[in-house]
């Protein structure tokens, strides 16, 4: 089964540190964690609402807990047989929210409700070729990038980095 610790270095490599780009709809981020996500995380942990300065000082332990609890677990990726397929799916939901679940669900022919349940997991794990599934998900992500750049032209400045990131995910048996 897949393991979040194998995906974490990949995401950290592509996310970097604190950024507050006015063109980024996510707003201020640190290691890829948006302020909105950090607020959800802090609320779940029973902490006070964080300020930007708190986000700037996000610890590695908090970061991995956010990745696991808010993204990896959303895909129930511990139950996905292929590490490579889990990686590309969780990285997509990390980067694009529920589109990273709904679009793969459409591709798999299950109800595209953004909720990973037994039918979605069965469709992932029982797909005849995990390598083919990985390639289809990768192409769907690249197509998604095309659509969001067309609908919001300011996103063009991110396209190359987004595509490089997607193309840096490889299928391994």
C-alpha positions as CSV (number, residue, x, y, z in Angstrom):
1,X,0.0,0.0,0.0
2,X,1.0,3.6,-0.6
3,X,2.9,5.6,2.1
4,X,2.6,9.4,2.6
5,X,6.3,9.6,3.6
6,X,7.2,8.6,0.1
7,X,5.3,11.5,-1.4
8,X,6.2,14.3,1.1
9,X,9.7,15.0,-0.3
10,X,8.3,15.5,-3.8
11,X,5.7,18.0,-2.7
12,X,8.2,19.9,-0.5
13,X,10.7,20.0,-3.4
14,X,8.1,21.8,-5.6
15,X,6.6,24.1,-2.9
16,X,9.5,25.9,-1.4
17,X,9.0,28.5,1.4
18,X,6.7,31.4,2.1
19,X,5.2,33.2,-0.8
20,X,2.5,35.9,-1.0
21,X,1.9,36.4,-4.8
22,X,-1.1,38.7,-5.4
23,X,-1.9,36.7,-8.6
24,X,-2.2,33.4,-6.7
25,X,-5.8,32.7,-5.8
26,X,-4.5,30.7,-2.8
27,X,-3.0,33.9,-1.3
28,X,-0.2,33.6,1.2
29,X,1.3,30.1,1.3
30,X,4.2,28.4,3.1
31,X,5.5,25.1,1.8
32,X,2.3,25.0,-0.3
33,X,0.0,25.4,2.6
34,X,-2.5,28.3,2.1
35,X,-3.7,30.5,4.9
36,X,-7.2,29.0,4.5
37,X,-5.9,25.5,4.8
38,X,-3.8,26.4,7.9
39,X,-6.9,28.0,9.5
40,X,-8.8,24.7,8.9
41,X,-5.9,22.7,10.4
42,X,-5.6,24.9,13.5
43,X,-9.4,24.8,14.1
44,X,-9.3,21.0,13.9
45,X,-6.5,21.0,16.4
46,X,-8.4,23.3,18.8
47,X,-5.9,26.1,18.3
48,X,-6.7,29.8,18.0
49,X,-7.1,31.3,14.5
50,X,-3.6,31.7,13.0
51,X,-2.1,34.9,11.7
52,X,0.2,35.2,8.6
53,X,3.2,35.2,11.0
54,X,2.1,31.8,12.3
55,X,1.9,30.5,8.7
56,X,5.4,31.8,8.1
57,X,6.6,29.7,11.0
58,X,4.8,26.5,10.0
59,X,6.9,23.6,11.3
60,X,7.9,20.5,9.3
61,X,5.8,18.4,11.8
62,X,2.7,20.5,11.2
63,X,3.3,20.4,7.5
64,X,3.5,16.6,7.3
65,X,0.4,16.4,9.5
66,X,-1.5,18.8,7.2
67,X,-0.4,16.7,4.1
68,X,-1.6,13.5,5.8
69,X,-4.8,14.6,7.5
70,X,-6.2,17.1,4.9
71,X,-4.9,15.6,1.6
72,X,-3.6,12.1,1.8
73,X,-6.5,10.9,4.0
74,X,-9.0,12.7,1.8
75,X,-7.9,10.3,-1.0
76,X,-7.7,7.4,1.6
77,X,-4.4,6.9,-0.1
78,X,-3.2,4.4,2.6
79,X,-5.6,2.0,0.8
80,X,-4.3,2.6,-2.7
81,X,-2.1,-0.2,-3.9
82,X,0.1,1.8,-6.3
83,X,2.4,4.4,-4.7
84,X,2.8,6.1,-8.1
85,X,-1.0,6.4,-8.5
86,X,-1.5,7.6,-4.9
87,X,1.3,10.2,-5.5
88,X,-0.3,11.7,-8.6
89,X,-3.8,11.7,-7.1
90,X,-2.8,13.3,-3.8
91,X,-0.5,15.8,-5.4
92,X,-3.5,16.8,-7.6
93,X,-5.8,17.4,-4.7
94,X,-3.0,19.2,-2.9
95,X,-2.6,21.6,-5.9
96,X,-6.2,21.9,-7.0
97,X,-8.6,20.9,-4.2
98,X,-11.6,18.8,-5.0
99,X,-11.0,18.9,-8.8
100,X,-8.1,16.5,-7.9
101,X,-10.8,14.0,-6.8
102,X,-13.8,14.8,-9.1
103,X,-11.9,14.7,-12.4
104,X,-10.2,11.3,-11.6
105,X,-13.6,10.0,-10.5
106,X,-15.0,11.0,-13.9
107,X,-12.1,9.3,-15.6
108,X,-12.7,6.1,-13.6
109,X,-16.5,6.1,-14.4
110,X,-17.6,6.4,-10.8
111,X,-19.9,9.1,-9.3
112,X,-17.9,12.4,-9.4
113,X,-18.9,13.7,-6.0
114,X,-15.5,14.6,-4.6
115,X,-15.8,12.0,-1.9
116,X,-13.5,9.0,-2.0
117,X,-15.4,5.9,-0.9
118,X,-15.3,2.2,-1.6
119,X,-16.4,2.5,-5.2
120,X,-13.7,5.1,-6.1
121,X,-11.0,3.0,-4.3
122,X,-12.1,-0.2,-6.0
123,X,-12.0,1.6,-9.4
124,X,-8.4,2.8,-8.7
125,X,-7.1,-0.5,-7.3
126,X,-8.8,-2.7,-9.8
127,X,-7.9,-0.7,-12.9
128,X,-6.4,-3.2,-15.3
129,X,-3.1,-1.4,-15.7
130,X,-1.9,0.9,-13.0
131,X,0.7,2.4,-15.4
132,X,-2.1,3.2,-17.9
133,X,-4.2,4.7,-15.1
134,X,-1.2,6.9,-14.0
135,X,-0.7,8.1,-17.6
136,X,-4.4,8.9,-17.9
137,X,-4.4,10.9,-14.7
138,X,-1.3,12.7,-15.8
139,X,-2.9,13.7,-19.1
140,X,-6.1,14.8,-17.3
141,X,-4.0,17.0,-15.0
142,X,-2.3,18.6,-18.0
143,X,-5.6,19.1,-19.7
144,X,-6.9,20.7,-16.5
145,X,-3.9,23.1,-16.5
146,X,-4.9,24.1,-20.1
147,X,-8.4,24.8,-19.0
148,X,-7.6,27.0,-16.0
149,X,-5.0,28.9,-18.0
150,X,-7.6,29.6,-20.7
151,X,-10.2,30.7,-18.2
152,X,-7.8,32.8,-16.2
153,X,-5.0,34.1,-18.4
154,X,-2.9,35.4,-15.4
155,X,-2.3,31.7,-14.6
156,X,-0.1,31.4,-17.7
157,X,2.8,32.6,-15.6
158,X,2.5,29.4,-13.5
159,X,1.9,27.0,-16.4
160,X,5.5,25.9,-17.0
161,X,6.1,25.2,-13.4
162,X,2.8,23.3,-12.9
163,X,3.5,21.2,-16.0
164,X,7.1,20.5,-15.0
165,X,5.8,19.4,-11.6
166,X,3.3,17.0,-13.1
167,X,5.8,15.7,-15.6
168,X,8.3,15.1,-12.7
169,X,6.0,12.4,-11.3
170,X,7.0,9.0,-12.6
171,X,5.3,5.6,-12.6
172,X,7.3,3.0,-10.7
173,X,6.2,-0.6,-10.2
